[in-house]
């Protein structure tokens, strides 16, 4: 009867091991795999023991059974920790393995040394050979080890049940079954069934449970199931290479996209294949140079494929490179459509913006012209001073020492017509007076600078171009300030005067000198030149002198042409 039981446990454990091989997945816990290898060996020991004819044969068989006493329990504990998502320190794992090996080494001394078994005799019971033994001091170490492994396993399951919400409760329940059954058989089996050892039954039952666990964890491990599903759907291509650019393999989807893959030989460099040399190799080189350069597009007919390069991992180790190839045709077409739409939209917006800006400039110019039309002494002044500013800016840019930005130069030329807008607030009797102003009238006229700054600021208060607003306000406000501080409205001196106002001042005064007014004739160019140069360092910024001199010939040519 006992022989039938032990034989049945051996055969059943082998059958269960075969079933495990059928459902085995490379991502299964290695400890569970070891359990399926160790349990049949343990059951073989029990089957041999019950048939032993000599004490020596019985001792050898009994030593094999201790293989199951020392190592399957350790693997059960390791598997429990892994499946409960609790990481054991590598030194703890090493010490546990060393403990199991030490206890098994002690068990191998049975029949040779009294330390593990003090006495061993051969007997027959229930139709099977039985060893009658008396335990030595080292056997207590075996029970201590078994108790430790059981305690740690139960503790891991309890901790995971309470604290680890991402661990399946079904897995925890299943893990408890083999641990509880093994504990019962180790410490109470002989009391329940004195004629047989229940450990083979407990281990064989554990294999059934681990078959169920193996099936379940393949579903709960989202990383593995996602990758397997992705590889099987046929929509993503995979190609692998080692660090020496040798071809490792690819799936059928990749071969359909890159037929050249069918010509490659595994473990051979890809450099000899023209297609791979011209495409795959540059992608790999770019990724090696900069890991952020990992996306490339490959066009084939009407299709566009996205090739993503990444490292090929085996566990946590980098073993090479891998291509992920997906059909990106729809996305690329959508992006092209968006680009086309954006280009058209930008063109339209730019046109509308230019139109609005032109209308704005025309409005400002219209206001300046309206103000000028009230002043019977300054006809064409805004147009002429604007050209004077432009010529001065042209020379400043050519010289390069002031390092003016393109935006600043455009802004001051654009702001020049606005410099006298404040005259709109001056009384017509003063503004249109045909002769020179009295001191009282001149004081009123000087108010146009501050008033002009207020008007310009109000006109441009809602503009998005804050820099242009600042330049325009400064030109209107400070173009009558003097380098020596004797100007108006605030008596600023030297660099206190904004650069744009210092440039405007030269063009403004030059136009006043060489243009006809109701109270004077236009001044000869040579005399006007002398006055301008005499004013450098008193009325004007002396740094403007070289730019004025460089622009003088063009200024005289311009004024000669319009006279």
Secondary structure as GFF3:
##gff-version 3
##sequence-region A 1 563
A	DSSP	alpha_helix	2	23	.	.	.	ID=ss1
A	DSSP	alpha_helix	30	49	.	.	.	ID=ss2
A	DSSP	alpha_helix	55	67	.	.	.	ID=ss3
A	DSSP	pi_helix	68	72	.	.	.	ID=ss4
A	DSSP	alpha_helix	73	83	.	.	.	ID=ss5
A	DSSP	alpha_helix	90	107	.	.	.	ID=ss6
A	DSSP	beta_strand	117	125	.	.	.	ID=ss7
A	DSSP	beta_strand	128	135	.	.	.	ID=ss8
A	DSSP	alpha_helix	139	163	.	.	.	ID=ss9
A	DSSP	alpha_helix	169	192	.	.	.	ID=ss10
A	DSSP	alpha_helix	199	220	.	.	.	ID=ss11
A	DSSP	alpha_helix	222	233	.	.	.	ID=ss12
A	DSSP	beta_strand	236	242	.	.	.	ID=ss13
A	DSSP	beta_strand	247	250	.	.	.	ID=ss14
A	DSSP	alpha_helix	252	257	.	.	.	ID=ss15
A	DSSP	three_ten_helix	259	263	.	.	.	ID=ss16
A	DSSP	three_ten_helix	270	272	.	.	.	ID=ss17
A	DSSP	alpha_helix	274	278	.	.	.	ID=ss18
A	DSSP	alpha_helix	280	289	.	.	.	ID=ss19
A	DSSP	beta_strand	295	300	.	.	.	ID=ss20
A	DSSP	beta_strand	303	314	.	.	.	ID=ss21
A	DSSP	beta_strand	317	327	.	.	.	ID=ss22
A	DSSP	alpha_helix	329	374	.	.	.	ID=ss23
A	DSSP	alpha_helix	381	399	.	.	.	ID=ss24
A	DSSP	alpha_helix	406	415	.	.	.	ID=ss25
A	DSSP	three_ten_helix	416	418	.	.	.	ID=ss26
A	DSSP	three_ten_helix	421	425	.	.	.	ID=ss27
A	DSSP	alpha_helix	428	431	.	.	.	ID=ss28
A	DSSP	alpha_helix	439	446	.	.	.	ID=ss29
A	DSSP	alpha_helix	448	459	.	.	.	ID=ss30
A	DSSP	alpha_helix	466	478	.	.	.	ID=ss31
A	DSSP	three_ten_helix	494	496	.	.	.	ID=ss32
A	DSSP	alpha_helix	499	514	.	.	.	ID=ss33
A	DSSP	alpha_helix	525	535	.	.	.	ID=ss34
A	DSSP	three_ten_helix	542	544	.	.	.	ID=ss35
A	DSSP	alpha_helix	545	562	.	.	.	ID=ss36
###
